[in-house]
Amino acid sequence: MSVFQDRRGAVAAMSAIVMIGVIGFAGLAIDLTRIWMVNARLKTAIDAASLVAARQISLPAATRDAMVENVYWANYTQNGRSINYLQATPARPTITQLDEQRIQVSGSAVVPTTLFSIIDRSNTTVFDSAVARRQGTGLELALVLDVTGSMASNNNIAALRQSATDLVDILFGGQNEQPNLWVSIVPYTAMVNIGAGRTNWLQLGSLAAVDYRPSQWLGCVEARAGINYPAGADEDDTPPSQAPFRPHWWPSSRYTHSLDPLIPGNVWVYRGAGSPPPRVSVPLFGVAPNVVLPTDIPVNRGDNAWIPGAGGNVVRNATAAWSDAVWEPDPANPGTDAQENTRDNQGRGPNLGCGRAVLPLTRQRQPLIDQINALRATRRGGTMANLGLQLGWGTISPRWRADWNLAETREGQQLPLDYNTRFMRKAIVLMTDGENQWYDWPDGAPGACNAGGVQRCASATNPPRPPNVPIWTNTVDADQNAYGRLANGGPFGNRLGIANPTPGPGGTAVTDPVNGINARMARLCQDVRANNRNITVYTIVFVANPSQTVRDLYRNCASSDENFFLAPTQAALRTAFQTIAGQLANLQLLE
């Protein structure tokens, strides 16, 4: 009998037993790794979705939740590669708003196991949840909004009001105010309105109240360009205390009408009731100027014929039969969209083309909503987005602090705050619906005045009717605006220093590479975005098919390509404002 027994069978048996453990541990490692990887993917999706949920917390629940789910699935599936990552089956996320500031997103996935099934655990469910809220880092924001006459078409002005309201509601998150959040609103047309109460911003002696009768100065100002101003004062943030404004005044353009009867020394007016009311001839120059009544409306169809000093500022509604009896709009007390549309381009008066006044920085939601609700399309003059941008910058520029003299403060600091103040940001949203341009009303001198094929202004063969009232024969001209008239010289001529400017999109006044409106705006944009200021600029072009010139101008004005939004429809405009609001709303992941 051998002393040593043959143990080969025992080793084999022992090896088999050990292999069970080794394979089990390997299977355990594989299953645990799969569970960990699915859980990591789930956590990434939940975290991303919760941040979006917090950013869009003020949107309607259905809209918000759809956006949140899209982000959740995009992150879980790695942009659509596979919903069955490692054969796991994910469930739809659960979205729960906890309060006005916090929102929770939860999700789960079932992971099939392999060797875990030996211990009767064929599936393992992983779960994750995150709560996010908006963080309180501060913001000074200027909304610079185009309210020119073209915004009346297709009720686009109502779409703008809704879009701007969305932005305000998202930023304020359902509250009346948010810590360290201030917003200003700057409507613009072919000029800007600093507010009729800010006469201390005007050059001494430049406002003559008598010139505005039967109205009064409503607050619109000239562009600070030309002989009355320092060079470049319309291209930077020079405050009015250093470069005061001059009030906008559109003098009565009493050019002769080819249909007016020849009665020397007299002017023809509408007088009395009826549609149209009777036309009568009354002396305006010379012997008896006082016979002009407060209710008289000039028949003369210059592009802004009004009788200085006659009566009170009574708004008269136009009818289809005659629309000469329409006074300038009152931006402080606007009518409905329909009422303002009735006025169309037929308004007249010393403030013609003047839109609503700027609302400086405020932390209160209601004044912002009131300002937005009062926005109306304002006709005549054209579009000068550079002036809107400049005043928008002024509302957040510390150089304007003493001029605004705002009562609201942050930790004892008067607004606007210094650039790069800790935990504070500055941003501008600039929206337009078209080209920078002079508008030329075709139904009256001094520009093209042959609307509908009917000659509307005097020709060389028609001598002036009353003495001292000129014949206007220049058809290369346009409305008066903040830069004056387009072509004629003198105090009401264009202040751009352009020889022989031409009107409209593509005209010299816009495209001149040195002095044109677009050139001035491009330089202004560059100055706003200077690195030492850290102002974030967003631009929105609300046009279906904008020219390449407009695309380039506004894309280059934005802080980045991602901050430029092309909005061809009203729905796209609303999405653009909501997206910008989401980017401006600071977020914090809590747990």
Sequence and secondary structure as in RCSB ss.txt:
>XXXX:A:sequence
MSVFQDRRGAVAAMSAIVMIGVIGFAGLAIDLTRIWMVNARLKTAIDAASLVAARQISLPAATRDAMVENVYWAN
YTQNGRSINYLQATPARPTITQLDEQRIQVSGSAVVPTTLFSIIDRSNTTVFDSAVARRQGTGLELALVLDVTGS
MASNNNIAALRQSATDLVDILFGGQNEQPNLWVSIVPYTAMVNIGAGRTNWLQLGSLAAVDYRPSQWLGCVEARA
GINYPAGADEDDTPPSQAPFRPHWWPSSRYTHSLDPLIPGNVWVYRGAGSPPPRVSVPLFGVAPNVVLPTDIPVN
RGDNAWIPGAGGNVVRNATAAWSDAVWEPDPANPGTDAQENTRDNQGRGPNLGCGRAVLPLTRQRQPLIDQINAL
RATRRGGTMANLGLQLGWGTISPRWRADWNLAETREGQQLPLDYNTRFMRKAIVLMTDGENQWYDWPDGAPGACN
AGGVQRCASATNPPRPPNVPIWTNTVDADQNAYGRLANGGPFGNRLGIANPTPGPGGTAVTDPVNGINARMARLC
QDVRANNRNITVYTIVFVANPSQTVRDLYRNCASSDENFFLAPTQAALRTAFQTIAGQLANLQLLE
>XXXX:A:secstr
  SS   HHHHHHHHHHHHHHHHHHHHHHHHHHHHHHHHHHHHHHHHHHHHHHHHTTTS HHHHHHHHHHHHHHH
HTTTTT SSGGG EE   EEEE SSSEEEEEEEEEEE SGGGGGT  EEEEEEEEEEEE   EEEEEEEEE BGG
GGGGGHHHHHHHHHHHHHHHHHTTSS  TTEEEEEEEESSSEE  TT GGGB TT   GGGGTTS   SEE  S 
STTS TTTTSS   TTTS B B          TTS   TTEEEEE SSSSS  EEEEE SSS GGG  TT EE  
 STT   TT S        SS  SS     TTS   HHHHHHHTT   STTTT     EEEES HHHHHHHHHT 
  B SSEE HHHHHHHHHHHH GGGHHHH  S EETTEESS  TT TTEEEEEEEEESS  EE   TTSTTS   
GGG   S  TTS  SSTT       S    BTTB SS  GGGS SS  SS   STT HHHH TTTSHHHHHHHHH
HHHT TTT EEEEEEE  SS  HHHHHHHHHHSSSGGGEEE  SHHHHHHHHHHHHHHHS EEE  
